[in-house]
Structure formats: structure tokens, C-alpha cells
Amino acid sequence: MNIVDFFTDVMSRILGDSGFASIFAGSWKEAVMILIAFVLLYMGIGKKFEPLLLVPIAFGMLLANLPLTGLMAAPTAEASPGFMWVLYQGVGHAIYPSIIFLGIGAMTDFGPLLANPKSMLLGAAAQMGIFAAFLMALGLGPATGGAIFFTPAEAAAIGVIGGADGPTAILTASKLSPQILPAIAIAAYSYMALIPMIQPPLMKLLTTKKMRAVKMTQLRQVSKVEKIVFPVAVATFVILLIPDTAPLIGMLMLGNLFRECGVTERLSDTAQNALINIVTIPLGLSVGFKATGEEFLDPKTLGIIVLGLIAFLLSTAGGLLLGDLMYFLSKGKINPLIGSAGVSAVPMAARVAQSVGQKENPSNFLLMHAMGPNVAGVIGSAVAAGFMIKVFGG
């Protein structure tokens, strides 16, 4: 064999065994998912839609659909597991969600909720989408002739997407329906990341310009004792009432206690910065990495994505509609936009309420007022998830 033939043979084998050959010979579904990953990367980087979530999710989605990587290979007697298979165990066993809640508790001031307890009602109203989507998922099988059928446990896990709380959705799915956990995780985190795009049109539809321009009065000062007692009291009461909420409520309240007790500053700083950032990377990659073309582009998964979006929209609408009612009952003293923050995406939903309100009235500062329903939404979605696990987890 001369040098030219040898070189040609080597190059043919390299290209034949490369991902380029596989991707052209593979399914169109992977190509579609790669394009979706590019779009999500653009939205995260170019449009700055929650980049801390969207960038790792999108890049994980890209890696998942590139062939021959072996990143998600399960362990065998002959081979070690793939890198992403190892990272995904934190999602499959709901480890990451609990750590994320620890960080959320450490970085969140519960003062606005304590200063205005009425905001708990807005957080409760914003859980409407969870139960509405649950009922819709239950009825989807008969409505479609059984083409897409969800069991009660699957329907419960899908409904929790409406809380706009990725950690809670992951924990619920891991307990009730692990087989659809990837689709639920992708839906929940995608909608969380896209809150700045999804919520404003609905906020404008369900409120008037006059409502959105309302300036709210300053909140009362909450004492240090109240802030210390609150996480201990909530953890004790809620976990005794619904023990299945212990991983999320327990870590959320522990993180907040680190923040407020005044003697654990180093732990609080670690939980709300280094720890939550470290966990966000494998969590985002793991969520994106399960978005393969074969798993993602099928009727059941697409049904979950659609139902999740409906749940999220209905939850936002529930908070806004109760906000409208409170606006009228208070004779125009409550801005109904804060009701949209009743979904538990902290602090993203509160920031969106602040942004929309400030566009109508540049002197409007709704962020702290919106944080009350936002915190209530975190607690409410965890309680709703615990209820679903209790009822359908047996």
C-alpha cells in the first residue's frame, strides 16, 4: 500500500467513525433538538433570559444530541459510567433540588411575607394551575382516545410544573413517576427561565394600565425575632402536617435560619453563593442532557410540555386574578401585578412584576411587595407537591 492509499484509508476510517457520519445517518429528531439548543443559547446569552439556568440547560441539550459521546452511558461490568450519567444521579435521586432550596432559603428575605401576611393568599391562588393541569392530564387519555394517557401519579407530577419551581417538580417526579422525570424537569426549568417572556403578556391582559401603575405603601419593619422564629415554626408545622415536604421545606427553612440567626454568616454565604452556583451547573446540564430527540419529540413528552405551559399560565392567572380582587377591595391600594409573583420562581417572578410595573410608572418599586407572594409561592408549591406525593405516592 502506497502512502496515498494509506492516508486515504486512515481518513476514511476516521471520518466513518466520527460524529459527522453518525449525525447525517441518524434521525432528524437529533438535528431538531440541536437547533432548539442553539435557539435557547441565543435566548440565554443574547437576550439574557435567566442565563444561569438557560445556558447550562441549552448546552446540555446540545451535548445530548451529538452522537457517539457516551456521556450518558450506564455503568456495566466492563465499562465505567459516562460523566453525565454520574451527574444525573443528583437529579434522579432529588439531591440537587434539596440543596438548591437550601440556597434559596439563604438568599431570600422572608420579611415582606411577614410584613404583609395577606400576600400568602396570592401565593396560594397562584397554585391554581397545579390542580387544574392535574385534572386536565387525568382527562387527556379519554379525550384523545387513549393516544396520550397519564396515570394519576403522572398527572400529579405534571401539575406541579405549574408552580414554576424546578426543584419541587424534580422531587415530585422522582417520587411519583421517574419515567417522565426528564420531560418534567425540562419543562419546569425552561418555563422558569422564560418567565420574562411568558408572564408579561398575561399580566397586561388581566390588568389595566391604571392597575399596573399603582404605587404601594412601604412595608412595616419586621423584627429580628420574627425572622428567626418564622423558619423554625414553618418547618415544624408544615413537616408535621405533611411529612413528604421535609426535604424541600426543611432545607428552605434551614437556609433562611442561616441567613437570619446572626451566628452562621459563613454558612449562609456559602449556601447562597458558592454552593448553589456549584449545584446549578450539574443540575442545568443534567436537565438539558435528557432532552434527546428520541425522548423529547414524542407525543407523550410534547403533551407534558404543553400541559406544563398551561399549568404555568393558569398559576400566573390565578395570582393576577386574586390581585385584581384585592385591588378593588383595597380601593386601589394593592397593585395586582404582585399576584403574578405568587408562582415560586424566586426571585425571577418578583423581578418581572417590578419590571412591568416600572414601565407603567417609573417611580414604582414593587420588588419587595412582590417578594411576599413569591416566598409564599415557594412554600405553597412545596406543600402542594407534598400533598400530591402523599396521595399518589403509595
C-alpha positions in Angstrom: 0.0 0.0 0.0 1.5 3.3 -1.0 1.4 6.4 1.1 -1.6 7.9 -0.7 -3.7 4.8 -0.3 -2.7 4.5 3.4 -3.6 8.2 4.1 -6.9 7.8 2.2 -7.8 4.6 4.2 -6.9 6.3 7.6 -9.0 9.4 6.8 -11.9 7.3 5.6 -11.9 5.3 8.9 -11.6 8.5 11.0 -14.5 10.2 9.2 -16.5 7.0 9.1 -16.3 6.6 12.8 -16.8 10.3 13.6 -19.9 12.0 14.8 -20.3 13.7 11.4 -21.0 10.4 9.7 -23.4 9.4 12.5 -25.3 12.7 12.6 -26.0 12.6 8.9 -27.1 9.0 9.1 -29.1 9.5 12.3 -32.7 10.6 13.0 -34.0 14.1 12.1 -35.0 14.4 15.7 -31.5 15.0 16.9 -31.0 17.7 14.3 -34.2 19.4 15.5 -33.0 19.3 19.1 -29.6 20.7 18.2 -31.4 23.7 16.5 -33.6 24.1 19.6 -30.4 24.1 21.7 -28.9 26.9 19.5 -32.1 28.9 19.9 -32.1 28.5 23.7 -28.4 29.5 23.8 -29.2 32.7 21.9 -32.1 33.5 24.3 -29.9 32.9 27.3 -26.8 34.8 26.0 -28.2 37.2 23.5 -31.5 38.1 25.2 -30.3 37.4 28.8 -33.3 35.3 29.7 -32.2 33.8 33.0 -28.8 32.8 31.6 -27.7 31.0 34.8 -30.4 28.4 34.0 -30.8 28.6 30.3 -27.2 28.4 29.2 -26.3 25.1 31.0 -29.6 23.6 30.1 -29.2 24.5 26.4 -25.6 23.3 26.3 -26.5 20.1 28.0 -29.2 19.7 25.3 -26.6 20.3 22.6 -24.2 17.7 24.0 -27.0 15.2 24.5 -27.8 15.2 20.8 -24.3 15.0 19.4 -23.7 11.3 18.6 -21.1 8.8 20.0 -20.2 10.8 23.1 -21.1 8.1 25.6 -21.7 10.8 28.2 -24.9 9.2 29.4 -23.7 5.6 29.2 -24.8 3.5 32.2 -22.2 1.5 34.1 -21.6 -2.1 33.1 -19.3 -4.9 34.3 -16.8 -3.9 31.6 -17.1 -0.1 31.5 -17.4 2.8 33.8 -20.5 5.1 33.6 -20.5 8.2 31.4 -19.7 11.5 33.0 -23.2 12.9 32.6 -24.8 9.6 33.9 -23.0 10.2 37.2 -24.1 13.9 37.4 -27.7 12.9 36.6 -28.0 10.8 39.7 -28.3 14.0 41.6 -31.5 14.7 39.6 -32.8 11.2 39.7 -32.4 10.9 43.4 -33.6 14.5 44.1 -30.4 15.5 45.7 -29.9 18.8 43.8 -33.4 20.1 44.5 -32.9 20.0 48.2 -29.5 21.7 48.0 -31.0 24.4 45.7 -33.7 25.0 48.3 -31.1 25.5 51.0 -29.5 28.2 48.9 -32.9 29.8 48.0 -33.7 30.0 51.7 -30.3 31.6 52.5 -30.7 34.2 49.8 -34.3 35.1 50.4 -35.7 37.7 52.8 -38.9 36.4 54.3 -39.6 39.9 55.7 -42.0 41.0 53.0 -44.2 38.0 53.7 -44.2 38.6 57.4 -44.8 42.3 56.9 -47.8 41.7 54.7 -49.4 38.3 55.6 -52.2 38.9 53.0 -49.6 38.1 50.4 -49.9 34.5 51.4 -53.3 34.4 49.7 -51.7 35.5 46.5 -49.1 32.7 46.8 -52.0 30.2 47.4 -54.0 31.5 44.4 -51.0 31.0 42.2 -51.1 27.3 42.8 -54.3 27.0 40.9 -52.5 25.8 37.8 -51.1 22.8 39.6 -54.5 21.3 40.3 -56.0 22.5 37.0 -53.3 20.8 35.0 -53.6 17.7 37.1 -57.3 17.4 36.2 -56.5 18.1 32.6 -53.8 15.4 32.5 -56.2 12.9 34.0 -58.8 13.6 31.4 -56.3 13.6 28.5 -56.4 9.9 27.8 -60.1 9.6 27.2 -60.2 12.9 25.3 -57.6 11.7 22.9 -58.9 8.1 22.6 -56.1 6.9 24.8 -53.4 8.2 22.4 -51.7 10.1 25.2 -52.5 8.7 28.6 -51.3 9.8 32.0 -51.8 7.8 35.2 -52.9 9.7 38.3 -49.3 9.7 39.6 -48.0 11.1 36.3 -50.8 13.7 36.2 -49.9 14.8 39.7 -46.2 15.2 38.8 -47.1 17.1 35.6 -49.4 19.5 37.5 -46.5 20.6 39.8 -44.8 22.2 36.8 -47.4 24.9 37.3 -45.6 26.1 40.4 -42.7 27.3 38.2 -40.4 25.6 40.7 -37.9 23.3 39.1 -36.5 21.7 42.3 -40.1 20.9 43.5 -41.1 19.5 40.1 -38.0 17.2 40.1 -38.5 15.9 43.6 -42.2 15.2 42.9 -41.5 13.4 39.6 -38.7 11.3 41.2 -41.2 10.1 43.8 -44.2 9.6 41.7 -43.2 9.0 38.1 -39.4 8.7 37.4 -40.1 7.5 33.9 -41.3 11.0 32.9 -38.9 13.0 35.1 -36.7 14.2 32.2 -39.6 15.8 30.4 -40.9 17.3 33.6 -37.5 18.7 34.5 -37.0 20.2 31.1 -40.5 21.8 31.1 -40.2 23.2 34.6 -36.8 24.7 34.2 -37.5 26.0 30.7 -40.6 27.9 31.8 -38.7 29.2 34.8 -36.0 30.6 32.5 -38.6 32.0 30.1 -40.6 33.8 32.8 -39.6 37.3 31.4 -41.1 36.3 28.1 -44.2 34.3 29.2 -45.6 36.4 32.0 -45.8 40.0 30.8 -48.4 39.4 28.0 -50.7 37.7 30.6 -50.1 40.4 33.1 -51.1 43.1 30.6 -54.1 41.0 29.5 -55.5 40.6 33.1 -54.8 44.1 34.4 -55.4 47.7 33.3 -52.8 50.4 32.8 -54.2 52.2 35.9 -53.8 49.0 38.0 -50.3 48.4 36.9 -49.3 52.0 37.8 -50.4 51.7 41.4 -47.7 52.6 43.9 -47.9 50.6 47.1 -47.0 52.0 50.6 -43.8 51.0 52.3 -43.9 47.7 54.3 -43.5 47.7 58.1 -40.2 46.8 59.6 -40.1 43.2 60.7 -38.3 42.4 63.9 -35.3 40.1 64.2 -37.2 37.7 66.5 -40.0 37.3 63.9 -37.4 36.4 61.2 -35.7 33.8 63.4 -38.9 32.2 64.7 -40.7 32.0 61.3 -38.5 29.4 59.6 -38.4 27.2 62.7 -42.2 27.4 63.2 -43.0 26.8 59.5 -40.7 23.8 59.3 -42.2 22.3 62.4 -45.8 22.8 61.5 -45.7 22.0 57.7 -43.5 18.9 58.1 -45.7 17.6 60.9 -48.7 18.2 58.7 -47.2 16.7 55.5 -44.0 14.8 56.2 -43.3 14.4 52.5 -42.4 18.1 52.3 -39.4 17.6 54.7 -36.6 17.6 52.0 -37.7 20.9 50.5 -39.3 22.8 53.3 -36.7 21.6 55.7 -33.8 22.8 53.6 -35.6 26.0 52.6 -36.2 26.9 56.2 -32.7 25.9 57.3 -31.2 28.1 54.7 -33.3 31.0 55.9 -32.4 30.3 59.5 -28.7 30.5 58.5 -29.5 33.9 57.0 -31.4 35.4 59.9 -30.0 33.9 63.1 -26.9 36.1 63.1 -24.4 33.4 64.1 -23.9 31.4 60.9 -22.8 34.1 58.4 -20.2 31.8 56.8 -22.8 29.0 56.3 -25.3 31.5 54.9 -22.7 33.0 52.5 -21.7 29.5 51.3 -25.3 28.3 50.8 -26.4 31.4 48.8 -23.3 31.8 46.7 -20.7 29.0 46.2 -22.9 26.0 47.0 -26.0 27.0 44.9 -23.7 28.0 42.0 -21.8 24.7 42.1 -25.1 22.7 42.1 -26.7 24.8 39.4 -24.1 23.7 36.9 -24.7 19.9 37.1 -28.4 20.4 37.5 -28.7 22.5 34.4 -26.5 20.2 32.4 -28.4 17.1 33.6 -31.8 18.6 32.7 -30.6 19.5 29.2 -28.9 16.2 28.8 -32.1 14.2 29.0 -33.6 16.3 26.1 -32.6 13.8 23.4 -34.5 13.7 20.1 -35.9 10.2 20.8 -37.1 11.0 24.3 -38.2 14.6 23.7 -40.0 14.6 20.3 -42.7 12.1 21.0 -46.5 12.7 21.7 -46.3 11.9 25.5 -43.4 14.3 26.1 -44.9 17.0 24.0 -48.1 16.5 25.9 -46.2 17.1 29.1 -44.6 20.2 27.7 -48.0 21.7 26.7 -49.7 20.8 29.9 -46.8 22.3 31.9 -47.2 25.6 30.0 -50.9 25.6 30.6 -50.3 24.9 34.3 -47.8 27.8 34.5 -50.1 30.2 32.7 -53.1 29.3 34.9 -51.0 29.7 38.0 -49.9 33.1 36.9 -53.5 34.0 36.0 -54.7 32.7 39.4 -52.3 35.1 41.2 -53.2 38.0 39.0 -57.0 37.5 39.3 -56.8 37.4 43.1 -54.6 40.5 42.8 -57.3 42.2 40.8 -59.8 41.4 43.5 -57.5 42.7 46.2 -57.1 45.9 44.2 -60.8 46.5 44.2 -61.3 45.5 47.8 -58.4 47.8 48.9 -59.8 50.7 46.8 -56.8 50.8 44.5 -54.0 50.4 47.2 -52.7 47.0 46.0 -51.0 46.6 42.7 -52.3 43.3 41.2 -49.1 42.7 39.4 -47.6 41.3 42.6 -50.1 38.4 42.2 -48.1 37.1 39.3 -45.1 36.6 41.6 -47.2 34.0 43.5 -45.5 31.4 41.4 -42.4 30.2 43.2 -39.7 31.1 40.8 -37.6 33.2 43.3 -36.7 36.0 42.6 -37.4 35.9 38.9 -41.2 36.3 39.1 -40.8 39.2 41.6 -38.3 40.9 39.2 -40.7 40.6 36.3 -43.5 42.2 38.4 -41.2 45.0 39.2 -40.1 45.5 35.6 -43.7 45.6 34.2 -44.9 47.9 37.0 -42.0 50.3 36.4 -42.7 50.6 32.7 -46.2 52.0 33.6 -44.9 54.2 36.4 -41.1 54.9 36.5 -41.3 55.7 40.2 -42.9 52.3 41.0 -40.9 49.9 43.2 -42.8 46.7 43.6 -40.0 44.3 44.1 -40.2 44.0 47.9 -44.0 43.8 47.8 -43.8 41.1 45.1 -41.4 39.1 47.2 -44.1 38.3 49.7 -46.3 36.3 47.3 -43.1 34.9 45.7 -41.9 33.4 49.1 -45.5 32.3 49.8 -45.5 30.6 46.4 -42.3 28.7 47.2 -43.9 27.3 50.4 -47.2 26.8 48.7 -45.8 24.7 45.8 -43.8 22.6 48.2 -46.9 21.9 50.2 -48.9 21.1 47.1 -46.1 18.8 45.9 -46.1 17.1 49.4 -49.8 16.6 49.2 -49.5 15.0 45.7 -46.8 12.7 46.9 -48.8 11.7 50.0 -52.0 11.0 48.0 -50.5 9.3 44.9 -47.1 8.0 46.2 -48.4 4.9 47.8 
